[in-house]
Amino acid sequence: MKCSICGNKVEVTFLSKPIGTYVKDHKGKRHLVCNQCQKKFKSKQEMLKHL
């Protein structure tokens, strides 16, 4: 799986769950965001601007 903002590979746990979060846009589509991008962009609106 890749981050929607930076394109880097997102790490997964041993149960194949991504270490990161999903953000929904106004259309309802989910985008995966890695931990590094979460640290850079604190709010959901900032993350959606950079998609």
N, C-alpha and C positions, 0 to 999 in steps of 0.2 A: 504494500500500500504506500502511496505517496501523498505528501502534504499538498493541499490545493494552492497554498500561497507560494512556498519556496521550491517545491518539487523534490525535496529530499525524501529519502525512504523513512517511513515512520516505524519505530521499533514496536514489536509485539511481545506480549507476555507468553508464557508457556501454554496458555489456553487459547492462543491466537487472537487475543483482544488487543487493539491498538493502544499505545501509550500516547494519548492525546485526547482531543475532543472533536465532536462533530458540531458544526454550525449550520443552521438552516437559513437559506436566503428567503426573499419575499415570495418566491415561487414554490417553496417547500422542499427544494432539493438540498440534500445534506452534503456538506463539504468537510473532509477530514483536515484537521489542523494539528501540527506537531507541537511539542512542548516549547521549542525555541521560539516559534512564532507566537505562541500564547504569551510568552514572557515579553516579547517586543510590543505586541498589540494587546492592551489590557481589556478593551471592551469589544463586544460583539460587532458594533458598528465599524470600528477600526478594522477588524478582520475582514468584514464584508467589502470594505472599500478596496482592499488589496487583492481580492480574488480576480 
